[in-house]
Amino acid sequence: MARKKRTFTPVRAVPKAEVQPVLTVPEMGAILGLSRASAYGAAHRGEVPVVRAGKRLMIPTAELRKLLGLPTT
């Protein structure tokens, strides 16, 4: 039986913090090339910076850019 070729969704650019101060977990996952489940798992394990607003998890864009070694401004 032939293996199905794996395809990956393109990784999108990290927006500037001035333009989009926070990201949703699925947006962060798309940037890092993670599935939705893996992105939420990383957020719950504390592998990425998270701000909670009630049950909602948000990723500060400046902190994500810093984590990735990108300029924050």
Secondary structure as GFF3:
##gff-version 3
##sequence-region A 1 73
A	DSSP	beta_strand	22	24	.	.	.	ID=ss1
A	DSSP	alpha_helix	25	32	.	.	.	ID=ss2
A	DSSP	alpha_helix	36	45	.	.	.	ID=ss3
A	DSSP	beta_strand	51	53	.	.	.	ID=ss4
A	DSSP	beta_strand	56	60	.	.	.	ID=ss5
A	DSSP	alpha_helix	61	67	.	.	.	ID=ss6
###
